[in-house]
């Protein structure tokens, strides 16, 4: 087969993702987990089996490895016919199998290869001899990303398993430098309430890998961890085939796996370490899930980021400089001016008189709020449109909303305007509750206490609740394509809400990092 046949077709709605791994008849790990993970993350799953296992949630009782010649026939059969967007490699089992896969990679040259080096059993026992480990290292040099767990990382560099996060990062850098491949260091085997992962990018020559991006995560309290490594690596391969961005692929796959672990208790599979719930995000066919449930779950990570932003932290504890607060209010006034126009367009598209009146009342309220911001907080009279230009984040947010109005879908437009109600109310509730924990005296003395009190406005709470109900009604009446567009529009607006808060950095932006700063998502480590 000629290499160009395996070129990526990224951009298709459903990328083709091949799993090369062992079989788990209980369905929780191996190639069965890969197929579920690829499917759940938006790919079309293909599978080539390297080994057959006799296993369940209690453990492995036997392994049968077919001849490598037949493995190569499987690989060729797939790649001779199907354009591959990504390849995930899992259990190999022997040097011969690893070299067979390496030879196929050399011939086919897939655009994306994610290697999950299955080398150490849960008990800690080595699954590969030294010759096979060296073969895996040769294979790693052909991969785009390697995703070892803590024990496997130690085996790959010939060291004891890391006992700390910093030691794991050092070992990950060493592996990346040796093989010239990106490495995902996974903190799941380390103790503690958090579960960070680090994406270490190669660069700078052997022994001097480039930057590391750390993605924080919470440790989910469950014993249902069977197949987590398989599931994560195949999810990353799929999301990269969709996004073309390693950071986005890791972030999205990690969030998906965390939710899959959290939903695993709803499954009833076996008496041992059960599987994760790969399809936790799918609506129950017995009852359609409300749009607001889907959207809220989909943006959980964004909400977490918002509450950790320097602006929100400074607003909560009162340390936010007055200039930053004034800048935020100025941008908010400019945003509300344009947001009112978008709400008026939403009213024009509304299918009922009741909804038309609701959106028009909200538009009027926005203009009144904008004028009040100028008079009471900024000490100026609002000027004519165009006399005060918004900043780049405000402009981008407004452009997104205007572009959504141009598409003319009422359901999509409702989803795009909802975060300004809902996320604003959620942040306000959080800030207000944090301030009130210190008592009435602290609240009264808070430099932004009067502003924070406005979050308790019952009229705004009622409007938020009504907007959510309208979004759920629009979702029920929408086509499948419109439902997808609604979720995407909501996610984009939620992202702009985060960026809007982040545009006003607050006092902690230039301060020394906290002791947990290296665990925050997106932090570039030295």
C-alpha positions as CSV (number, residue, x, y, z in Angstrom):
1,X,0.0,0.0,0.0
2,X,1.3,3.5,-0.8
3,X,1.6,6.0,2.1
4,X,-0.7,8.6,0.7
5,X,-3.6,6.3,1.1
6,X,-3.5,6.7,4.9
7,X,-3.5,10.5,4.8
8,X,-5.8,12.1,7.2
9,X,-9.3,13.2,6.2
10,X,-9.7,15.5,9.2
11,X,-12.7,17.7,8.9
12,X,-15.2,14.9,8.1
13,X,-18.1,14.7,10.5
14,X,-17.0,11.2,11.5
15,X,-13.3,10.4,11.4
16,X,-12.1,6.8,10.9
17,X,-10.1,5.7,14.0
18,X,-8.4,2.3,14.1
19,X,-7.8,0.4,17.4
20,X,-5.0,-2.1,17.4
21,X,-5.3,-3.9,20.8
22,X,-6.2,-7.1,22.7
23,X,-9.7,-8.3,23.2
24,X,-11.6,-8.2,26.5
25,X,-14.7,-10.4,26.4
26,X,-16.1,-8.6,29.4
27,X,-16.2,-5.4,27.4
28,X,-14.6,-3.1,29.9
29,X,-11.1,-2.8,28.5
30,X,-9.0,-3.5,25.4
31,X,-10.5,-3.3,21.9
32,X,-14.1,-3.4,23.2
33,X,-13.5,-0.3,25.3
34,X,-11.7,1.4,22.4
35,X,-14.6,0.8,20.1
36,X,-17.0,2.3,22.7
37,X,-14.7,5.2,23.5
38,X,-14.1,6.1,19.8
39,X,-17.8,6.0,19.1
40,X,-18.7,8.0,22.2
41,X,-16.2,10.7,21.2
42,X,-17.4,11.1,17.6
43,X,-15.4,8.7,15.5
44,X,-16.1,5.6,13.4
45,X,-14.3,2.7,15.1
46,X,-12.3,0.0,13.3
47,X,-10.5,-2.8,15.2
48,X,-7.6,-5.1,14.6
49,X,-7.1,-7.7,17.3
50,X,-3.5,-8.5,18.6
51,X,-4.5,-11.0,21.2
52,X,-7.5,-12.8,22.7
53,X,-7.8,-12.8,26.5
54,X,-9.9,-14.7,28.9
55,X,-10.8,-12.1,31.5
56,X,-13.6,-10.4,33.4
57,X,-13.8,-7.7,36.1
58,X,-12.0,-10.1,38.5
59,X,-8.9,-10.5,36.4
60,X,-7.2,-12.2,33.4
61,X,-7.1,-16.0,33.3
62,X,-5.6,-16.7,29.9
63,X,-4.1,-15.1,26.7
64,X,-4.0,-16.4,23.2
65,X,-1.9,-14.6,20.6
66,X,-2.7,-15.4,16.9
67,X,0.3,-15.6,14.5
68,X,1.8,-12.3,13.6
69,X,1.3,-13.1,9.9
70,X,-2.4,-13.0,10.5
71,X,-2.1,-9.8,12.4
72,X,-0.4,-8.2,9.4
73,X,-3.2,-9.5,7.1
74,X,-5.8,-7.8,9.4
75,X,-3.9,-4.5,9.3
76,X,-3.4,-4.6,5.5
77,X,-7.0,-5.5,5.0
78,X,-8.1,-2.4,6.8
79,X,-5.6,0.1,5.4
80,X,-5.9,-1.2,1.8
81,X,-9.5,-0.1,1.8
82,X,-10.1,2.6,4.4
83,X,-8.7,6.0,4.8
84,X,-7.5,6.3,8.4
85,X,-7.7,9.5,10.4
86,X,-6.0,8.1,13.5
87,X,-4.6,4.9,15.0
88,X,-4.6,3.9,18.6
89,X,-2.3,1.1,19.7
90,X,-2.9,-0.8,23.0
91,X,-1.9,-4.3,24.1
92,X,0.9,-5.9,22.0
93,X,2.1,-8.7,24.2
94,X,5.4,-9.6,22.5
95,X,8.4,-8.2,20.6
96,X,7.2,-9.9,17.4
97,X,3.8,-8.3,17.6
98,X,5.3,-4.8,18.4
99,X,7.7,-5.1,15.4
100,X,4.9,-6.3,13.1
101,X,2.8,-3.2,14.0
102,X,6.0,-1.0,13.6
103,X,6.6,-2.4,10.1
104,X,3.0,-1.7,9.1
105,X,3.3,1.9,10.4
106,X,6.4,2.4,8.3
107,X,4.6,1.2,5.2
108,X,1.3,3.0,5.8
109,X,2.4,6.2,7.6
110,X,-0.9,7.1,9.4
111,X,-1.2,10.8,10.2
112,X,-2.0,10.3,13.9
113,X,-0.8,7.4,16.1
114,X,-1.5,7.2,19.9
115,X,0.3,4.5,21.8
116,X,-1.0,3.2,25.1
117,X,1.9,0.9,26.3
118,X,0.1,-1.8,28.1
119,X,3.0,-3.2,30.1
120,X,2.1,-3.5,33.8
121,X,-0.8,-5.3,35.3
122,X,-3.0,-3.7,38.0
123,X,-1.2,-5.9,40.5
124,X,2.1,-4.3,39.5
125,X,3.4,-7.4,37.6
126,X,5.4,-6.8,34.4
127,X,3.5,-8.1,31.3
128,X,6.4,-7.7,28.9
129,X,10.0,-8.9,29.0
130,X,13.0,-6.6,28.3
131,X,13.1,-7.4,24.6
132,X,9.4,-6.6,24.2
133,X,9.9,-3.3,26.1
134,X,12.7,-2.3,23.7
135,X,10.4,-3.1,20.8
136,X,7.7,-0.9,22.4
137,X,10.2,2.0,22.7
138,X,11.0,1.6,19.0
139,X,7.3,1.8,18.3
140,X,7.0,4.8,20.6
141,X,9.4,6.7,18.3
142,X,6.9,6.2,15.5
143,X,3.9,7.5,17.5
144,X,2.5,10.9,17.8
145,X,1.6,10.5,21.5
146,X,2.5,8.0,24.2
147,X,0.1,7.6,27.2
148,X,1.8,5.5,29.9
149,X,0.5,5.2,33.4
150,X,3.0,5.8,36.3
151,X,4.3,2.2,36.5
152,X,4.6,2.0,32.7
153,X,6.4,5.3,32.5
154,X,9.0,3.9,34.9
155,X,9.5,0.7,32.9
156,X,10.0,2.7,29.7
157,X,12.9,4.7,31.1
158,X,14.3,1.9,33.3
159,X,13.4,3.5,36.6
160,X,11.2,2.8,39.6
161,X,7.6,4.2,39.4
162,X,7.5,7.9,40.3
163,X,6.3,8.6,43.8
164,X,5.4,12.2,43.3
165,X,3.9,14.4,40.6
166,X,7.1,16.3,40.1
167,X,9.1,13.0,39.7
168,X,6.5,11.8,37.2
169,X,6.9,15.0,35.2
170,X,10.7,14.5,35.2
171,X,10.3,11.0,33.9
172,X,7.8,12.1,31.2
173,X,10.3,14.7,30.0
174,X,13.0,12.1,29.9
175,X,10.8,9.7,27.8
176,X,9.8,12.5,25.5
177,X,13.4,13.5,25.0
178,X,14.5,9.9,24.3
179,X,11.9,9.0,21.7
180,X,11.1,12.4,20.3
181,X,7.4,11.9,20.8
182,X,4.7,13.7,22.9
183,X,4.1,12.1,26.2
184,X,1.0,12.2,28.4
185,X,1.9,11.8,32.0
186,X,-1.1,10.5,34.0
187,X,-1.4,11.1,37.7
188,X,-4.1,8.6,38.4
189,X,-1.8,6.2,40.2
190,X,-0.5,8.9,42.6
191,X,-2.3,9.6,45.9
192,X,-4.3,12.7,46.6
193,X,-7.7,14.2,45.9
194,X,-6.7,15.6,42.5
195,X,-5.9,13.7,39.4
196,X,-3.7,15.8,37.0
197,X,-2.4,14.8,33.6
198,X,0.5,16.6,31.8
199,X,1.0,16.8,28.0
200,X,4.7,17.0,27.4
201,X,5.6,18.1,23.9
202,X,8.9,17.1,22.3
203,X,11.4,19.7,21.2
204,X,14.8,21.1,21.7
205,X,16.7,17.9,21.0
206,X,17.2,14.7,22.9
207,X,16.9,15.1,26.6
208,X,15.5,18.6,26.2
209,X,11.8,18.2,25.6
210,X,9.6,21.3,25.2
211,X,6.8,22.7,27.2
212,X,4.4,20.7,29.4
213,X,0.7,21.6,29.6
214,X,-0.9,20.4,32.9
215,X,-4.6,19.6,33.0
216,X,-6.1,19.4,36.5
217,X,-8.8,16.9,37.4
218,X,-10.7,15.6,40.3
219,X,-10.3,12.0,41.6
220,X,-13.6,10.3,41.1
221,X,-14.6,8.1,44.1
222,X,-15.2,4.8,42.4
223,X,-13.8,1.3,42.0
224,X,-15.0,1.1,38.4
225,X,-11.7,1.8,36.8
226,X,-11.4,-1.2,34.5
227,X,-10.2,0.0,31.1
228,X,-9.6,3.7,31.9
229,X,-6.2,3.8,30.2
230,X,-7.6,2.2,27.0
231,X,-10.6,4.5,27.0
232,X,-8.6,7.7,27.5
233,X,-6.1,7.0,24.8
234,X,-8.7,6.1,22.2
235,X,-10.7,9.1,23.2
236,X,-7.7,11.4,22.7
237,X,-6.9,9.8,19.3
238,X,-10.5,10.5,18.3
239,X,-10.7,14.0,19.6
240,X,-7.4,14.9,17.9
241,X,-8.8,13.5,14.6
242,X,-11.7,15.9,15.1
243,X,-9.9,19.0,16.4
244,X,-6.4,18.8,15.1
245,X,-5.2,20.2,18.5
246,X,-3.5,18.0,21.2
247,X,-4.4,20.3,24.0
248,X,-8.0,20.4,23.1
249,X,-8.0,16.6,22.5
250,X,-6.6,15.9,25.9
251,X,-8.9,18.4,27.7
252,X,-12.0,17.0,26.0
253,X,-11.1,13.4,26.4
254,X,-10.1,13.9,30.1
255,X,-13.4,15.6,30.8
256,X,-15.4,12.9,29.0
257,X,-13.5,10.1,31.0
258,X,-14.1,11.9,34.3
259,X,-17.8,12.0,33.6
260,X,-17.7,8.4,32.5
261,X,-16.2,7.4,35.8
262,X,-18.7,9.4,37.7
263,X,-21.6,7.7,35.9
264,X,-20.1,4.2,36.2
265,X,-22.2,3.3,39.2
266,X,-25.3,3.2,37.0
267,X,-23.8,0.1,35.3
268,X,-24.1,-3.4,36.8
269,X,-21.2,-5.3,35.3
270,X,-19.3,-8.0,37.2
271,X,-18.2,-8.4,40.8
272,X,-14.8,-6.8,40.6
273,X,-13.5,-3.5,39.2
274,X,-16.3,-2.5,36.8
275,X,-16.0,-0.5,33.6
276,X,-16.6,3.2,33.0
277,X,-19.9,4.3,31.4
278,X,-18.7,5.1,27.9
279,X,-22.1,6.3,26.7
280,X,-23.0,8.4,29.8
281,X,-23.7,11.4,27.6
282,X,-26.3,9.8,25.4
283,X,-29.9,10.5,26.3
284,X,-31.9,7.7,27.7
285,X,-34.1,6.5,24.8
286,X,-37.1,6.2,27.2
287,X,-37.1,9.9,27.8
288,X,-35.5,12.8,26.0
289,X,-33.0,14.7,28.1
290,X,-33.7,18.4,28.5
291,X,-31.4,20.8,26.6
292,X,-30.5,22.6,29.8
293,X,-29.2,19.3,31.4
294,X,-27.1,18.6,28.3
295,X,-25.7,22.1,28.1
296,X,-25.0,22.4,31.8
297,X,-23.1,19.2,31.9
298,X,-21.2,20.0,28.6
299,X,-19.9,23.2,30.1
300,X,-18.9,22.0,33.6
301,X,-15.3,22.5,32.9
302,X,-15.8,26.1,31.7
303,X,-17.8,26.9,34.9
304,X,-14.9,25.5,37.0
305,X,-12.4,27.7,35.1
306,X,-14.6,30.8,35.6
307,X,-14.7,30.4,39.4
308,X,-10.9,30.2,39.4
309,X,-10.2,33.3,37.3
310,X,-8.3,36.1,39.0
311,X,-11.2,38.5,38.4
312,X,-13.8,36.3,40.1
313,X,-11.4,35.5,43.0
314,X,-10.6,39.2,43.4
315,X,-14.3,40.2,43.2
316,X,-15.1,37.6,45.8
317,X,-12.5,38.5,48.4
318,X,-12.6,42.2,47.7
319,X,-9.0,42.5,46.4
320,X,-10.0,43.4,42.9
321,X,-8.5,46.8,41.9
322,X,-11.1,49.5,41.3
323,X,-9.6,50.1,37.8
324,X,-10.2,46.5,36.8
325,X,-13.7,46.6,38.2
326,X,-14.4,49.8,36.3
327,X,-13.0,48.3,33.1
328,X,-15.3,45.3,33.5
329,X,-18.3,47.5,34.0
330,X,-17.5,49.6,31.0
331,X,-17.2,46.5,28.8
332,X,-20.4,45.1,30.3
333,X,-22.3,48.3,29.4
334,X,-21.0,48.1,25.8
335,X,-21.9,44.5,25.6
336,X,-25.5,45.0,26.9
337,X,-26.1,47.6,24.3
338,X,-25.5,45.1,21.5
339,X,-27.0,42.2,23.4
340,X,-30.3,44.1,23.6
341,X,-30.4,44.1,19.8
342,X,-29.8,40.4,19.7
343,X,-32.6,39.8,22.1
344,X,-34.9,41.9,20.0
345,X,-34.0,39.7,17.0
346,X,-34.8,36.7,19.2
347,X,-38.2,38.1,19.9
348,X,-38.9,38.6,16.2
349,X,-38.2,34.9,15.6
350,X,-40.2,33.6,18.6
351,X,-43.1,31.3,17.7
352,X,-45.5,32.6,20.4
353,X,-46.7,36.0,21.6
354,X,-45.7,35.1,25.1
355,X,-42.1,34.4,24.1
356,X,-42.0,37.5,21.9
357,X,-43.0,39.7,24.9
358,X,-40.5,38.0,27.2
359,X,-37.5,38.6,24.9
360,X,-38.6,42.2,24.2
361,X,-38.9,42.9,28.0
362,X,-35.4,41.4,28.4
363,X,-34.0,43.7,25.6
364,X,-35.5,46.7,27.3
365,X,-34.1,45.7,30.7
366,X,-30.6,45.4,29.1
367,X,-30.8,48.9,27.8
368,X,-31.9,50.2,31.2
369,X,-29.1,48.3,32.9
370,X,-26.6,49.7,30.5
371,X,-27.7,53.2,31.2
372,X,-27.7,52.6,35.0
373,X,-24.1,51.2,34.8
374,X,-23.0,54.4,33.2
375,X,-24.8,56.7,35.6
376,X,-24.4,54.9,38.9
377,X,-21.1,53.1,38.6
378,X,-19.1,54.8,35.8
379,X,-20.3,58.3,36.5
380,X,-21.0,59.2,32.9
381,X,-24.0,59.5,30.7
382,X,-24.3,56.8,28.0
383,X,-23.1,58.3,24.6
384,X,-24.5,57.6,21.2
385,X,-23.7,54.2,19.6
386,X,-20.2,54.0,18.3
387,X,-18.7,56.7,20.6
388,X,-17.1,54.1,22.8
389,X,-15.6,51.0,21.2
390,X,-15.6,47.6,23.0
391,X,-12.5,45.6,23.6
392,X,-11.5,42.6,21.5
393,X,-13.2,40.0,23.8
394,X,-16.5,41.9,23.9
395,X,-16.4,42.5,20.2
396,X,-15.8,38.8,19.5
397,X,-18.7,37.8,21.8
398,X,-21.0,40.2,20.1
399,X,-19.9,39.1,16.7
400,X,-20.7,35.5,17.7
401,X,-24.2,36.5,18.7
402,X,-24.8,38.6,15.6
403,X,-23.6,35.7,13.4
404,X,-26.0,33.4,15.1
405,X,-28.9,35.8,14.4
406,X,-27.9,35.8,10.7
407,X,-28.5,32.0,10.5
408,X,-32.1,32.6,11.4
409,X,-32.6,29.6,13.7
410,X,-34.7,30.5,16.7
411,X,-33.6,27.4,18.7
412,X,-29.9,28.1,18.1
413,X,-30.3,31.8,18.9
414,X,-32.1,31.0,22.2
415,X,-29.2,28.7,23.1
416,X,-26.6,31.4,22.3
417,X,-28.2,34.1,24.5
418,X,-28.9,31.8,27.4
419,X,-25.4,31.8,29.0
420,X,-25.6,35.5,29.6
421,X,-28.5,34.8,31.9
422,X,-27.5,31.5,33.4
423,X,-23.7,31.7,33.8
424,X,-24.0,35.3,35.1
425,X,-26.6,34.1,37.6
426,X,-24.5,31.1,38.6
427,X,-21.3,33.2,39.1
428,X,-23.3,35.8,41.0
429,X,-24.8,33.2,43.3
430,X,-21.3,31.8,44.0
431,X,-19.8,35.1,44.8
432,X,-22.7,36.2,46.9
433,X,-22.6,33.0,48.9
434,X,-18.9,33.1,49.5
435,X,-19.1,36.7,50.8
436,X,-22.1,35.9,53.0
437,X,-20.1,33.0,54.6
438,X,-18.1,35.7,56.5
439,X,-21.2,37.2,58.0
440,X,-23.3,40.4,57.6
441,X,-20.5,42.7,58.8
442,X,-18.1,41.4,56.2
443,X,-20.7,41.8,53.5
444,X,-21.5,45.4,54.5
445,X,-17.8,46.3,54.5
446,X,-17.1,44.6,51.2
447,X,-15.9,47.2,48.5
448,X,-18.2,45.6,45.9
449,X,-21.0,44.6,48.3
450,X,-23.6,46.8,46.6
451,X,-22.8,45.3,43.3
452,X,-22.8,41.7,44.6
453,X,-26.2,42.4,46.1
454,X,-27.7,42.9,42.7
455,X,-27.2,39.2,42.0
456,X,-30.0,38.5,44.4
457,X,-32.5,40.4,42.2
458,X,-35.6,38.1,42.1
459,X,-36.7,39.6,38.7
460,X,-33.4,38.4,37.1
461,X,-33.7,35.0,38.7
462,X,-37.2,34.6,37.3
463,X,-36.0,35.7,33.9
464,X,-33.2,33.2,34.0
465,X,-35.7,30.4,34.9
466,X,-38.0,31.4,32.0
467,X,-35.2,31.5,29.5
468,X,-34.2,28.0,30.5
469,X,-37.7,26.8,30.0
470,X,-37.9,28.4,26.6
471,X,-34.6,26.7,25.6
472,X,-36.0,23.3,26.6
473,X,-39.1,23.9,24.6
474,X,-37.1,25.0,21.6
475,X,-34.9,21.9,21.9
476,X,-37.9,19.6,21.9
477,X,-39.3,21.1,18.8
478,X,-35.9,21.3,17.0
479,X,-34.5,18.9,14.4
480,X,-31.5,16.7,15.2
481,X,-29.2,19.1,13.4
482,X,-30.7,22.1,15.2
483,X,-30.2,20.4,18.5
484,X,-26.5,19.9,17.7
485,X,-26.3,23.6,16.7
486,X,-28.0,24.6,20.0
487,X,-25.4,22.8,22.1
488,X,-22.5,24.2,20.0
489,X,-24.0,27.8,20.2
490,X,-24.4,27.5,24.0
491,X,-20.8,26.2,24.4
492,X,-19.4,29.1,22.3
493,X,-21.3,31.7,24.3
494,X,-20.2,30.0,27.6
495,X,-16.6,30.2,26.3
496,X,-17.0,33.9,25.6
497,X,-18.5,34.4,29.1
498,X,-15.3,32.9,30.5
499,X,-13.1,35.0,28.3
500,X,-15.1,38.1,29.2
501,X,-14.4,37.6,32.9
502,X,-10.8,36.7,32.2
503,X,-10.2,39.9,30.2
504,X,-10.2,41.8,33.5
505,X,-7.4,39.9,35.3
506,X,-7.5,41.3,38.8
507,X,-4.7,41.3,41.4
508,X,-3.7,37.7,41.3
509,X,-2.8,37.7,37.7
510,X,0.7,39.0,38.3
511,X,1.2,37.5,41.8
512,X,3.4,34.6,42.6
513,X,1.7,31.2,41.7
514,X,0.0,29.3,44.5
515,X,1.3,25.9,45.7
516,X,-1.2,24.2,43.4
517,X,-0.5,26.5,40.4
518,X,1.2,23.7,38.4
519,X,-2.0,21.7,38.4
520,X,-4.2,24.3,36.7
521,X,-5.3,23.5,33.2
522,X,-3.2,25.0,30.5
523,X,-0.3,26.1,32.7
524,X,3.0,25.9,30.8
525,X,5.6,24.3,33.1
526,X,9.2,25.4,32.9
